[in-house]
């Protein structure tokens, strides 16, 4: 591939990772933060692929992007459900 194209692609992935990490920290709603954290993990998995570390990329995609996001959402739903029961 063209080296200029790859450089632009690398920069876009890093900008996406940085932006999603910033959104994860600064978001007002918890669900938005969780989704941004999953997106950040996805960008990092792509970056590991670019760095020719496919085993680390698979682990990051499975744990950082999918499993972590799902567990955080389940925990958030349980906490929000417990708060609703306490109010009644």
HTML snippet that shows the backbone in 3Dmol.js (N, CA, C, O; Angstrom):
<script src="https://3Dmol.org/build/3Dmol-min.js"></script>
<div id="view" style="width:600px;height:400px;position:relative"></div>
<script>
const pdb = `
ATOM      1  N   UNK A   1       0.836  -1.186   0.000  1.00  0.00           N
ATOM      2  CA  UNK A   1       0.000   0.000   0.000  1.00  0.00           C
ATOM      3  C   UNK A   1       0.877   1.245   0.000  1.00  0.00           C
ATOM      4  O   UNK A   1       2.079   1.189   0.260  1.00  0.00           O
ATOM      5  N   UNK A   2       0.255   2.329  -0.291  1.00  0.00           N
ATOM      6  CA  UNK A   2       0.930   3.615  -0.303  1.00  0.00           C
ATOM      7  C   UNK A   2       1.277   4.029   1.133  1.00  0.00           C
ATOM      8  O   UNK A   2       0.427   3.956   2.021  1.00  0.00           O
ATOM      9  N   UNK A   3       2.504   4.457   1.357  1.00  0.00           N
ATOM     10  CA  UNK A   3       2.928   4.805   2.717  1.00  0.00           C
ATOM     11  C   UNK A   3       2.211   6.045   3.240  1.00  0.00           C
ATOM     12  O   UNK A   3       1.975   6.156   4.443  1.00  0.00           O
ATOM     13  N   UNK A   4       1.863   6.973   2.363  1.00  0.00           N
ATOM     14  CA  UNK A   4       1.120   8.156   2.801  1.00  0.00           C
ATOM     15  C   UNK A   4      -0.281   7.774   3.273  1.00  0.00           C
ATOM     16  O   UNK A   4      -0.784   8.310   4.260  1.00  0.00           O
ATOM     17  N   UNK A   5      -0.894   6.852   2.563  1.00  0.00           N
ATOM     18  CA  UNK A   5      -2.227   6.380   2.951  1.00  0.00           C
ATOM     19  C   UNK A   5      -2.170   5.697   4.321  1.00  0.00           C
ATOM     20  O   UNK A   5      -3.032   5.930   5.168  1.00  0.00           O
ATOM     21  N   UNK A   6      -1.172   4.867   4.532  1.00  0.00           N
ATOM     22  CA  UNK A   6      -1.023   4.191   5.820  1.00  0.00           C
ATOM     23  C   UNK A   6      -0.776   5.174   6.951  1.00  0.00           C
ATOM     24  O   UNK A   6      -1.306   5.007   8.050  1.00  0.00           O
ATOM     25  N   UNK A   7       0.012   6.182   6.693  1.00  0.00           N
ATOM     26  CA  UNK A   7       0.281   7.191   7.720  1.00  0.00           C
ATOM     27  C   UNK A   7      -1.003   7.929   8.101  1.00  0.00           C
ATOM     28  O   UNK A   7      -1.258   8.166   9.281  1.00  0.00           O
ATOM     29  N   UNK A   8      -1.801   8.287   7.112  1.00  0.00           N
ATOM     30  CA  UNK A   8      -3.078   8.949   7.380  1.00  0.00           C
ATOM     31  C   UNK A   8      -3.990   8.013   8.174  1.00  0.00           C
ATOM     32  O   UNK A   8      -4.674   8.450   9.099  1.00  0.00           O
ATOM     33  N   UNK A   9      -4.003   6.739   7.818  1.00  0.00           N
ATOM     34  CA  UNK A   9      -4.817   5.769   8.522  1.00  0.00           C
ATOM     35  C   UNK A   9      -4.379   5.612   9.975  1.00  0.00           C
ATOM     36  O   UNK A   9      -5.217   5.553  10.875  1.00  0.00           O
ATOM     37  N   UNK A  10      -3.067   5.544  10.207  1.00  0.00           N
ATOM     38  CA  UNK A  10      -2.540   5.472  11.575  1.00  0.00           C
ATOM     39  C   UNK A  10      -2.973   6.683  12.394  1.00  0.00           C
ATOM     40  O   UNK A  10      -3.411   6.552  13.537  1.00  0.00           O
ATOM     41  N   UNK A  11      -2.846   7.845  11.802  1.00  0.00           N
ATOM     42  CA  UNK A  11      -3.199   9.075  12.512  1.00  0.00           C
ATOM     43  C   UNK A  11      -4.696   9.104  12.821  1.00  0.00           C
ATOM     44  O   UNK A  11      -5.091   9.513  13.913  1.00  0.00           O
ATOM     45  N   UNK A  12      -5.523   8.681  11.884  1.00  0.00           N
ATOM     46  CA  UNK A  12      -6.970   8.671  12.121  1.00  0.00           C
ATOM     47  C   UNK A  12      -7.348   7.718  13.243  1.00  0.00           C
ATOM     48  O   UNK A  12      -8.219   8.028  14.056  1.00  0.00           O
ATOM     49  N   UNK A  13      -6.698   6.557  13.293  1.00  0.00           N
ATOM     50  CA  UNK A  13      -6.987   5.597  14.362  1.00  0.00           C
ATOM     51  C   UNK A  13      -6.560   6.169  15.712  1.00  0.00           C
ATOM     52  O   UNK A  13      -7.285   6.032  16.697  1.00  0.00           O
ATOM     53  N   UNK A  14      -5.401   6.804  15.766  1.00  0.00           N
ATOM     54  CA  UNK A  14      -4.947   7.393  17.023  1.00  0.00           C
ATOM     55  C   UNK A  14      -5.835   8.553  17.461  1.00  0.00           C
ATOM     56  O   UNK A  14      -6.110   8.710  18.651  1.00  0.00           O
ATOM     57  N   UNK A  15      -6.281   9.364  16.509  1.00  0.00           N
ATOM     58  CA  UNK A  15      -7.209  10.451  16.841  1.00  0.00           C
ATOM     59  C   UNK A  15      -8.528   9.873  17.357  1.00  0.00           C
ATOM     60  O   UNK A  15      -9.096  10.385  18.322  1.00  0.00           O
ATOM     61  N   UNK A  16      -9.011   8.814  16.719  1.00  0.00           N
ATOM     62  CA  UNK A  16     -10.244   8.168  17.179  1.00  0.00           C
ATOM     63  C   UNK A  16     -10.098   7.604  18.577  1.00  0.00           C
ATOM     64  O   UNK A  16     -11.008   7.734  19.396  1.00  0.00           O
ATOM     65  N   UNK A  17      -8.961   6.975  18.864  1.00  0.00           N
ATOM     66  CA  UNK A  17      -8.725   6.413  20.198  1.00  0.00           C
ATOM     67  C   UNK A  17      -8.661   7.526  21.244  1.00  0.00           C
ATOM     68  O   UNK A  17      -9.252   7.412  22.318  1.00  0.00           O
ATOM     69  N   UNK A  18      -7.952   8.585  20.928  1.00  0.00           N
ATOM     70  CA  UNK A  18      -7.850   9.700  21.869  1.00  0.00           C
ATOM     71  C   UNK A  18      -9.176  10.394  22.097  1.00  0.00           C
ATOM     72  O   UNK A  18      -9.515  10.738  23.229  1.00  0.00           O
ATOM     73  N   UNK A  19      -9.921  10.600  21.035  1.00  0.00           N
ATOM     74  CA  UNK A  19     -11.209  11.267  21.141  1.00  0.00           C
ATOM     75  C   UNK A  19     -12.198  10.428  21.944  1.00  0.00           C
ATOM     76  O   UNK A  19     -12.904  10.952  22.806  1.00  0.00           O
ATOM     77  N   UNK A  20     -12.248   9.135  21.664  1.00  0.00           N
ATOM     78  CA  UNK A  20     -13.185   8.292  22.399  1.00  0.00           C
ATOM     79  C   UNK A  20     -12.779   8.169  23.866  1.00  0.00           C
ATOM     80  O   UNK A  20     -13.649   8.083  24.733  1.00  0.00           O
ATOM     81  N   UNK A  21     -11.488   8.159  24.162  1.00  0.00           N
ATOM     82  CA  UNK A  21     -11.056   8.135  25.556  1.00  0.00           C
ATOM     83  C   UNK A  21     -11.441   9.439  26.263  1.00  0.00           C
ATOM     84  O   UNK A  21     -11.859   9.417  27.421  1.00  0.00           O
ATOM     85  N   UNK A  22     -11.305  10.553  25.582  1.00  0.00           N
ATOM     86  CA  UNK A  22     -11.709  11.838  26.156  1.00  0.00           C
ATOM     87  C   UNK A  22     -13.203  11.874  26.418  1.00  0.00           C
ATOM     88  O   UNK A  22     -13.642  12.345  27.467  1.00  0.00           O
ATOM     89  N   UNK A  23     -13.985  11.380  25.470  1.00  0.00           N
ATOM     90  CA  UNK A  23     -15.444  11.346  25.637  1.00  0.00           C
ATOM     91  C   UNK A  23     -15.815  10.429  26.796  1.00  0.00           C
ATOM     92  O   UNK A  23     -16.751  10.724  27.540  1.00  0.00           O
ATOM     93  N   UNK A  24     -15.092   9.318  26.961  1.00  0.00           N
ATOM     94  CA  UNK A  24     -15.375   8.394  28.064  1.00  0.00           C
ATOM     95  C   UNK A  24     -15.186   9.075  29.407  1.00  0.00           C
ATOM     96  O   UNK A  24     -15.911   8.787  30.359  1.00  0.00           O
ATOM     97  N   UNK A  25     -14.230   9.964  29.489  1.00  0.00           N
ATOM     98  CA  UNK A  25     -13.974  10.657  30.757  1.00  0.00           C
ATOM     99  C   UNK A  25     -14.937  11.817  30.972  1.00  0.00           C
ATOM    100  O   UNK A  25     -15.378  12.047  32.098  1.00  0.00           O
ATOM    101  N   UNK A  26     -15.268  12.541  29.927  1.00  0.00           N
ATOM    102  CA  UNK A  26     -16.025  13.783  30.059  1.00  0.00           C
ATOM    103  C   UNK A  26     -17.528  13.657  29.850  1.00  0.00           C
ATOM    104  O   UNK A  26     -18.244  14.641  30.033  1.00  0.00           O
ATOM    105  N   UNK A  27     -18.028  12.496  29.477  1.00  0.00           N
ATOM    106  CA  UNK A  27     -19.459  12.355  29.183  1.00  0.00           C
ATOM    107  C   UNK A  27     -20.287  12.539  30.450  1.00  0.00           C
ATOM    108  O   UNK A  27     -19.855  12.167  31.541  1.00  0.00           O
ATOM    109  N   UNK A  28     -21.459  13.105  30.301  1.00  0.00           N
ATOM    110  CA  UNK A  28     -22.351  13.349  31.430  1.00  0.00           C
ATOM    111  C   UNK A  28     -23.077  12.075  31.861  1.00  0.00           C
ATOM    112  O   UNK A  28     -23.235  11.823  33.056  1.00  0.00           O
ATOM    113  N   UNK A  29     -23.515  11.277  30.896  1.00  0.00           N
ATOM    114  CA  UNK A  29     -24.242  10.044  31.202  1.00  0.00           C
ATOM    115  C   UNK A  29     -23.278   8.869  31.258  1.00  0.00           C
ATOM    116  O   UNK A  29     -22.331   8.798  30.475  1.00  0.00           O
ATOM    117  N   UNK A  30     -23.518   7.955  32.178  1.00  0.00           N
ATOM    118  CA  UNK A  30     -22.654   6.801  32.362  1.00  0.00           C
ATOM    119  C   UNK A  30     -22.669   5.879  31.143  1.00  0.00           C
ATOM    120  O   UNK A  30     -21.629   5.341  30.763  1.00  0.00           O
ATOM    121  N   UNK A  31     -23.830   5.694  30.532  1.00  0.00           N
ATOM    122  CA  UNK A  31     -23.914   4.823  29.359  1.00  0.00           C
ATOM    123  C   UNK A  31     -23.076   5.367  28.204  1.00  0.00           C
ATOM    124  O   UNK A  31     -22.441   4.599  27.481  1.00  0.00           O
ATOM    125  N   UNK A  32     -23.073   6.680  28.030  1.00  0.00           N
ATOM    126  CA  UNK A  32     -22.233   7.282  26.994  1.00  0.00           C
ATOM    127  C   UNK A  32     -20.761   7.019  27.263  1.00  0.00           C
ATOM    128  O   UNK A  32     -19.994   6.767  26.334  1.00  0.00           O
ATOM    129  N   UNK A  33     -20.363   7.077  28.523  1.00  0.00           N
ATOM    130  CA  UNK A  33     -18.973   6.785  28.882  1.00  0.00           C
ATOM    131  C   UNK A  33     -18.612   5.342  28.593  1.00  0.00           C
ATOM    132  O   UNK A  33     -17.519   5.056  28.105  1.00  0.00           O
ATOM    133  N   UNK A  34     -19.518   4.437  28.891  1.00  0.00           N
ATOM    134  CA  UNK A  34     -19.254   3.015  28.644  1.00  0.00           C
ATOM    135  C   UNK A  34     -19.119   2.740  27.159  1.00  0.00           C
ATOM    136  O   UNK A  34     -18.225   1.998  26.749  1.00  0.00           O
ATOM    137  N   UNK A  35     -19.977   3.315  26.355  1.00  0.00           N
ATOM    138  CA  UNK A  35     -19.904   3.113  24.905  1.00  0.00           C
ATOM    139  C   UNK A  35     -18.619   3.712  24.345  1.00  0.00           C
ATOM    140  O   UNK A  35     -17.978   3.108  23.485  1.00  0.00           O
ATOM    141  N   UNK A  36     -18.243   4.878  24.820  1.00  0.00           N
ATOM    142  CA  UNK A  36     -16.992   5.502  24.371  1.00  0.00           C
ATOM    143  C   UNK A  36     -15.784   4.677  24.795  1.00  0.00           C
ATOM    144  O   UNK A  36     -14.798   4.609  24.061  1.00  0.00           O
ATOM    145  N   UNK A  37     -15.842   4.054  25.960  1.00  0.00           N
ATOM    146  CA  UNK A  37     -14.752   3.190  26.403  1.00  0.00           C
ATOM    147  C   UNK A  37     -14.635   1.962  25.506  1.00  0.00           C
ATOM    148  O   UNK A  37     -13.527   1.526  25.194  1.00  0.00           O
ATOM    149  N   UNK A  38     -15.759   1.407  25.095  1.00  0.00           N
ATOM    150  CA  UNK A  38     -15.739   0.292  24.148  1.00  0.00           C
ATOM    151  C   UNK A  38     -15.175   0.706  22.797  1.00  0.00           C
ATOM    152  O   UNK A  38     -14.433  -0.050  22.170  1.00  0.00           O
ATOM    153  N   UNK A  39     -15.527   1.905  22.349  1.00  0.00           N
ATOM    154  CA  UNK A  39     -14.977   2.406  21.085  1.00  0.00           C
ATOM    155  C   UNK A  39     -13.474   2.613  21.190  1.00  0.00           C
ATOM    156  O   UNK A  39     -12.736   2.338  20.243  1.00  0.00           O
ATOM    157  N   UNK A  40     -13.027   3.091  22.328  1.00  0.00           N
ATOM    158  CA  UNK A  40     -11.596   3.274  22.543  1.00  0.00           C
ATOM    159  C   UNK A  40     -10.864   1.940  22.477  1.00  0.00           C
ATOM    160  O   UNK A  40      -9.782   1.850  21.897  1.00  0.00           O
ATOM    161  N   UNK A  41     -11.449   0.909  23.069  1.00  0.00           N
ATOM    162  CA  UNK A  41     -10.864  -0.424  22.991  1.00  0.00           C
ATOM    163  C   UNK A  41     -10.817  -0.954  21.565  1.00  0.00           C
ATOM    164  O   UNK A  41      -9.868  -1.637  21.179  1.00  0.00           O
ATOM    165  N   UNK A  42     -11.835  -0.640  20.792  1.00  0.00           N
ATOM    166  CA  UNK A  42     -11.848  -1.060  19.388  1.00  0.00           C
ATOM    167  C   UNK A  42     -10.754  -0.363  18.589  1.00  0.00           C
ATOM    168  O   UNK A  42     -10.068  -0.995  17.785  1.00  0.00           O
ATOM    169  N   UNK A  43     -10.594   0.924  18.808  1.00  0.00           N
ATOM    170  CA  UNK A  43      -9.523   1.646  18.125  1.00  0.00           C
ATOM    171  C   UNK A  43      -8.151   1.104  18.512  1.00  0.00           C
ATOM    172  O   UNK A  43      -7.259   0.999  17.670  1.00  0.00           O
ATOM    173  N   UNK A  44      -7.988   0.763  19.774  1.00  0.00           N
ATOM    174  CA  UNK A  44      -6.700   0.224  20.205  1.00  0.00           C
ATOM    175  C   UNK A  44      -6.443  -1.149  19.599  1.00  0.00           C
ATOM    176  O   UNK A  44      -5.298  -1.481  19.292  1.00  0.00           O
ATOM    177  N   UNK A  45      -7.486  -1.948  19.423  1.00  0.00           N
ATOM    178  CA  UNK A  45      -7.321  -3.246  18.767  1.00  0.00           C
ATOM    179  C   UNK A  45      -6.844  -3.060  17.330  1.00  0.00           C
ATOM    180  O   UNK A  45      -5.977  -3.796  16.860  1.00  0.00           O
ATOM    181  N   UNK A  46      -7.407  -2.085  16.639  1.00  0.00           N
ATOM    182  CA  UNK A  46      -6.959  -1.796  15.270  1.00  0.00           C
ATOM    183  C   UNK A  46      -5.507  -1.314  15.274  1.00  0.00           C
ATOM    184  O   UNK A  46      -4.721  -1.684  14.403  1.00  0.00           O
ATOM    185  N   UNK A  47      -5.163  -0.495  16.250  1.00  0.00           N
ATOM    186  CA  UNK A  47      -3.784  -0.011  16.338  1.00  0.00           C
ATOM    187  C   UNK A  47      -2.810  -1.167  16.578  1.00  0.00           C
ATOM    188  O   UNK A  47      -1.720  -1.183  16.006  1.00  0.00           O
ATOM    189  N   UNK A  48      -3.190  -2.125  17.410  1.00  0.00           N
ATOM    190  CA  UNK A  48      -2.330  -3.286  17.625  1.00  0.00           C
ATOM    191  C   UNK A  48      -2.176  -4.109  16.345  1.00  0.00           C
ATOM    192  O   UNK A  48      -1.119  -4.691  16.103  1.00  0.00           O
ATOM    193  N   UNK A  49      -3.218  -4.156  15.535  1.00  0.00           N
ATOM    194  CA  UNK A  49      -3.089  -4.824  14.233  1.00  0.00           C
ATOM    195  C   UNK A  49      -2.079  -4.102  13.349  1.00  0.00           C
ATOM    196  O   UNK A  49      -1.275  -4.737  12.668  1.00  0.00           O
ATOM    197  N   UNK A  50      -2.125  -2.778  13.363  1.00  0.00           N
ATOM    198  CA  UNK A  50      -1.156  -2.003  12.588  1.00  0.00           C
ATOM    199  C   UNK A  50       0.267  -2.242  13.077  1.00  0.00           C
ATOM    200  O   UNK A  50       1.210  -2.227  12.286  1.00  0.00           O
ATOM    201  N   UNK A  51       0.422  -2.462  14.379  1.00  0.00           N
ATOM    202  CA  UNK A  51       1.744  -2.698  14.952  1.00  0.00           C
ATOM    203  C   UNK A  51       2.179  -4.160  14.828  1.00  0.00           C
ATOM    204  O   UNK A  51       3.191  -4.566  15.399  1.00  0.00           O
ATOM    205  N   UNK A  52       1.408  -4.939  14.082  1.00  0.00           N
ATOM    206  CA  UNK A  52       1.697  -6.340  13.794  1.00  0.00           C
ATOM    207  C   UNK A  52       1.749  -7.186  15.064  1.00  0.00           C
ATOM    208  O   UNK A  52       2.648  -8.006  15.246  1.00  0.00           O
ATOM    209  N   UNK A  53       0.768  -6.970  15.935  1.00  0.00           N
ATOM    210  CA  UNK A  53       0.603  -7.768  17.142  1.00  0.00           C
ATOM    211  C   UNK A  53      -0.819  -8.334  17.152  1.00  0.00           C
ATOM    212  O   UNK A  53      -1.657  -7.880  17.930  1.00  0.00           O
ATOM    213  N   UNK A  54      -1.099  -9.325  16.290  1.00  0.00           N
ATOM    214  CA  UNK A  54      -2.485  -9.805  16.171  1.00  0.00           C
ATOM    215  C   UNK A  54      -3.003 -10.484  17.429  1.00  0.00           C
ATOM    216  O   UNK A  54      -4.199 -10.414  17.712  1.00  0.00           O
ATOM    217  N   UNK A  55      -2.128 -11.144  18.195  1.00  0.00           N
ATOM    218  CA  UNK A  55      -2.596 -11.793  19.419  1.00  0.00           C
ATOM    219  C   UNK A  55      -3.059 -10.768  20.450  1.00  0.00           C
ATOM    220  O   UNK A  55      -4.063 -10.976  21.131  1.00  0.00           O
ATOM    221  N   UNK A  56      -2.330  -9.671  20.562  1.00  0.00           N
ATOM    222  CA  UNK A  56      -2.728  -8.603  21.483  1.00  0.00           C
ATOM    223  C   UNK A  56      -3.992  -7.916  20.964  1.00  0.00           C
ATOM    224  O   UNK A  56      -4.851  -7.527  21.756  1.00  0.00           O
ATOM    225  N   UNK A  57      -4.111  -7.765  19.658  1.00  0.00           N
ATOM    226  CA  UNK A  57      -5.297  -7.139  19.073  1.00  0.00           C
ATOM    227  C   UNK A  57      -6.541  -7.971  19.345  1.00  0.00           C
ATOM    228  O   UNK A  57      -7.599  -7.423  19.652  1.00  0.00           O
ATOM    229  N   UNK A  58      -6.423  -9.294  19.235  1.00  0.00           N
ATOM    230  CA  UNK A  58      -7.572 -10.161  19.512  1.00  0.00           C
ATOM    231  C   UNK A  58      -7.969 -10.060  20.975  1.00  0.00           C
ATOM    232  O   UNK A  58      -9.155  -9.982  21.296  1.00  0.00           O
ATOM    233  N   UNK A  59      -6.979 -10.062  21.863  1.00  0.00           N
ATOM    234  CA  UNK A  59      -7.270  -9.950  23.294  1.00  0.00           C
ATOM    235  C   UNK A  59      -7.918  -8.610  23.612  1.00  0.00           C
ATOM    236  O   UNK A  59      -8.872  -8.554  24.389  1.00  0.00           O
ATOM    237  N   UNK A  60      -7.417  -7.535  23.027  1.00  0.00           N
ATOM    238  CA  UNK A  60      -7.983  -6.204  23.271  1.00  0.00           C
ATOM    239  C   UNK A  60      -9.401  -6.114  22.730  1.00  0.00           C
ATOM    240  O   UNK A  60     -10.276  -5.538  23.378  1.00  0.00           O
ATOM    241  N   UNK A  61      -9.636  -6.674  21.555  1.00  0.00           N
ATOM    242  CA  UNK A  61     -10.975  -6.632  20.980  1.00  0.00           C
ATOM    243  C   UNK A  61     -11.948  -7.445  21.825  1.00  0.00           C
ATOM    244  O   UNK A  61     -13.079  -7.016  22.057  1.00  0.00           O
ATOM    245  N   UNK A  62     -11.516  -8.609  22.285  1.00  0.00           N
ATOM    246  CA  UNK A  62     -12.410  -9.473  23.058  1.00  0.00           C
ATOM    247  C   UNK A  62     -12.671  -8.911  24.445  1.00  0.00           C
ATOM    248  O   UNK A  62     -13.819  -8.854  24.886  1.00  0.00           O
ATOM    249  N   UNK A  63     -11.624  -8.498  25.132  1.00  0.00           N
ATOM    250  CA  UNK A  63     -11.776  -8.062  26.519  1.00  0.00           C
ATOM    251  C   UNK A  63     -12.093  -6.571  26.605  1.00  0.00           C
ATOM    252  O   UNK A  63     -13.071  -6.178  27.241  1.00  0.00           O
ATOM    253  N   UNK A  64     -11.267  -5.740  25.963  1.00  0.00           N
ATOM    254  CA  UNK A  64     -11.421  -4.298  26.099  1.00  0.00           C
ATOM    255  C   UNK A  64     -12.649  -3.741  25.417  1.00  0.00           C
ATOM    256  O   UNK A  64     -13.307  -2.845  25.945  1.00  0.00           O
ATOM    257  N   UNK A  65     -12.962  -4.267  24.246  1.00  0.00           N
ATOM    258  CA  UNK A  65     -14.066  -3.690  23.482  1.00  0.00           C
ATOM    259  C   UNK A  65     -15.394  -4.391  23.742  1.00  0.00           C
ATOM    260  O   UNK A  65     -16.435  -3.736  23.807  1.00  0.00           O
ATOM    261  N   UNK A  66     -15.372  -5.715  23.892  1.00  0.00           N
ATOM    262  CA  UNK A  66     -16.637  -6.445  23.988  1.00  0.00           C
ATOM    263  C   UNK A  66     -16.973  -6.822  25.435  1.00  0.00           C
ATOM    264  O   UNK A  66     -17.983  -6.378  25.981  1.00  0.00           O
ATOM    265  N   UNK A  67     -16.135  -7.628  26.035  1.00  0.00           N
ATOM    266  CA  UNK A  67     -16.462  -8.161  27.356  1.00  0.00           C
ATOM    267  C   UNK A  67     -16.557  -7.060  28.415  1.00  0.00           C
ATOM    268  O   UNK A  67     -17.485  -7.045  29.222  1.00  0.00           O
ATOM    269  N   UNK A  68     -15.595  -6.148  28.404  1.00  0.00           N
ATOM    270  CA  UNK A  68     -15.634  -5.059  29.375  1.00  0.00           C
ATOM    271  C   UNK A  68     -16.871  -4.196  29.218  1.00  0.00           C
ATOM    272  O   UNK A  68     -17.505  -3.832  30.208  1.00  0.00           O
ATOM    273  N   UNK A  69     -17.217  -3.869  27.992  1.00  0.00           N
ATOM    274  CA  UNK A  69     -18.394  -3.043  27.729  1.00  0.00           C
ATOM    275  C   UNK A  69     -19.666  -3.738  28.191  1.00  0.00           C
ATOM    276  O   UNK A  69     -20.523  -3.121  28.824  1.00  0.00           O
ATOM    277  N   UNK A  70     -19.787  -5.019  27.877  1.00  0.00           N
ATOM    278  CA  UNK A  70     -20.981  -5.768  28.273  1.00  0.00           C
ATOM    279  C   UNK A  70     -21.090  -5.845  29.796  1.00  0.00           C
ATOM    280  O   UNK A  70     -22.170  -5.646  30.352  1.00  0.00           O
ATOM    281  N   UNK A  71     -19.982  -6.130  30.469  1.00  0.00           N
ATOM    282  CA  UNK A  71     -20.014  -6.220  31.927  1.00  0.00           C
ATOM    283  C   UNK A  71     -20.365  -4.878  32.575  1.00  0.00           C
ATOM    284  O   UNK A  71     -21.124  -4.834  33.543  1.00  0.00           O
ATOM    285  N   UNK A  72     -19.816  -3.790  32.044  1.00  0.00           N
ATOM    286  CA  UNK A  72     -20.147  -2.469  32.575  1.00  0.00           C
ATOM    287  C   UNK A  72     -21.628  -2.146  32.383  1.00  0.00           C
ATOM    288  O   UNK A  72     -22.257  -1.583  33.280  1.00  0.00           O
ATOM    289  N   UNK A  73     -22.185  -2.490  31.240  1.00  0.00           N
ATOM    290  CA  UNK A  73     -23.599  -2.216  30.986  1.00  0.00           C
ATOM    291  C   UNK A  73     -24.481  -3.054  31.908  1.00  0.00           C
ATOM    292  O   UNK A  73     -25.476  -2.557  32.436  1.00  0.00           O
ATOM    293  N   UNK A  74     -24.121  -4.322  32.103  1.00  0.00           N
ATOM    294  CA  UNK A  74     -24.893  -5.166  33.025  1.00  0.00           C
ATOM    295  C   UNK A  74     -24.836  -4.592  34.437  1.00  0.00           C
ATOM    296  O   UNK A  74     -25.857  -4.507  35.119  1.00  0.00           O
ATOM    297  N   UNK A  75     -23.654  -4.203  34.868  1.00  0.00           N
ATOM    298  CA  UNK A  75     -23.510  -3.625  36.212  1.00  0.00           C
ATOM    299  C   UNK A  75     -24.307  -2.331  36.337  1.00  0.00           C
ATOM    300  O   UNK A  75     -24.945  -2.095  37.363  1.00  0.00           O
ATOM    301  N   UNK A  76     -24.279  -1.496  35.311  1.00  0.00           N
ATOM    302  CA  UNK A  76     -25.033  -0.238  35.344  1.00  0.00           C
ATOM    303  C   UNK A  76     -26.529  -0.504  35.446  1.00  0.00           C
ATOM    304  O   UNK A  76     -27.226   0.171  36.204  1.00  0.00           O
ATOM    305  N   UNK A  77     -27.033  -1.482  34.690  1.00  0.00           N
ATOM    306  CA  UNK A  77     -28.459  -1.794  34.739  1.00  0.00           C
ATOM    307  C   UNK A  77     -28.863  -2.324  36.109  1.00  0.00           C
ATOM    308  O   UNK A  77     -29.939  -2.004  36.612  1.00  0.00           O
ATOM    309  N   UNK A  78     -27.987  -3.144  36.715  1.00  0.00           N
ATOM    310  CA  UNK A  78     -28.303  -3.663  38.049  1.00  0.00           C
ATOM    311  C   UNK A  78     -28.316  -2.545  39.088  1.00  0.00           C
ATOM    312  O   UNK A  78     -29.188  -2.516  39.957  1.00  0.00           O
ATOM    313  N   UNK A  79     -27.371  -1.640  39.004  1.00  0.00           N
ATOM    314  CA  UNK A  79     -27.326  -0.527  39.953  1.00  0.00           C
ATOM    315  C   UNK A  79     -28.533   0.388  39.757  1.00  0.00           C
ATOM    316  O   UNK A  79     -29.156   0.810  40.731  1.00  0.00           O
ATOM    317  N   UNK A  80     -28.861   0.693  38.518  1.00  0.00           N
ATOM    318  CA  UNK A  80     -30.022   1.559  38.259  1.00  0.00           C
ATOM    319  C   UNK A  80     -31.322   0.873  38.708  1.00  0.00           C
ATOM    320  O   UNK A  80     -32.225   1.538  39.217  1.00  0.00           O
ATOM    321  N   UNK A  81     -31.423  -0.455  38.524  1.00  0.00           N
ATOM    322  CA  UNK A  81     -32.596  -1.182  38.987  1.00  0.00           C
ATOM    323  C   UNK A  81     -32.681  -1.181  40.493  1.00  0.00           C
ATOM    324  O   UNK A  81     -33.775  -1.059  41.042  1.00  0.00           O
ATOM    325  N   UNK A  82     -31.549  -1.314  41.187  1.00  0.00           N
ATOM    326  CA  UNK A  82     -31.545  -1.290  42.648  1.00  0.00           C
ATOM    327  C   UNK A  82     -31.940   0.097  43.156  1.00  0.00           C
ATOM    328  O   UNK A  82     -32.624   0.213  44.172  1.00  0.00           O
ATOM    329  N   UNK A  83     -31.517   1.138  42.459  1.00  0.00           N
ATOM    330  CA  UNK A  83     -31.904   2.499  42.868  1.00  0.00           C
ATOM    331  C   UNK A  83     -33.390   2.727  42.702  1.00  0.00           C
ATOM    332  O   UNK A  83     -34.003   3.410  43.523  1.00  0.00           O
ATOM    333  N   UNK A  84     -33.986   2.170  41.656  1.00  0.00           N
ATOM    334  CA  UNK A  84     -35.435   2.337  41.443  1.00  0.00           C
ATOM    335  C   UNK A  84     -36.229   1.603  42.523  1.00  0.00           C
ATOM    336  O   UNK A  84     -37.263   2.090  42.980  1.00  0.00           O
ATOM    337  N   UNK A  85     -35.732   0.415  42.931  1.00  0.00           N
ATOM    338  CA  UNK A  85     -36.434  -0.337  43.969  1.00  0.00           C
ATOM    339  C   UNK A  85     -36.347   0.372  45.302  1.00  0.00           C
ATOM    340  O   UNK A  85     -37.292   0.317  46.089  1.00  0.00           O
ATOM    341  N   UNK A  86     -35.230   1.041  45.577  1.00  0.00           N
ATOM    342  CA  UNK A  86     -35.078   1.762  46.832  1.00  0.00           C
ATOM    343  C   UNK A  86     -36.022   2.956  46.918  1.00  0.00           C
ATOM    344  O   UNK A  86     -36.462   3.322  48.008  1.00  0.00           O
ATOM    345  N   UNK A  87     -36.334   3.564  45.777  1.00  0.00           N
ATOM    346  CA  UNK A  87     -37.206   4.733  45.752  1.00  0.00           C
ATOM    347  C   UNK A  87     -38.657   4.372  46.013  1.00  0.00           C
ATOM    348  O   UNK A  87     -39.425   5.214  46.478  1.00  0.00           O
ATOM    349  N   UNK A  88     -39.048   3.142  45.725  1.00  0.00           N
ATOM    350  CA  UNK A  88     -40.465   2.760  45.852  1.00  0.00           C
ATOM    351  C   UNK A  88     -40.817   2.388  47.218  1.00  0.00           C
ATOM    352  O   UNK A  88     -41.968   2.044  47.488  1.00  0.00           O
TER     353      UNK A  88
END
`;
const viewer = $3Dmol.createViewer("view");
viewer.addModel(pdb, "pdb");
viewer.setStyle({}, {cartoon: {color: "spectrum"}});
viewer.zoomTo();
viewer.render();
</script>
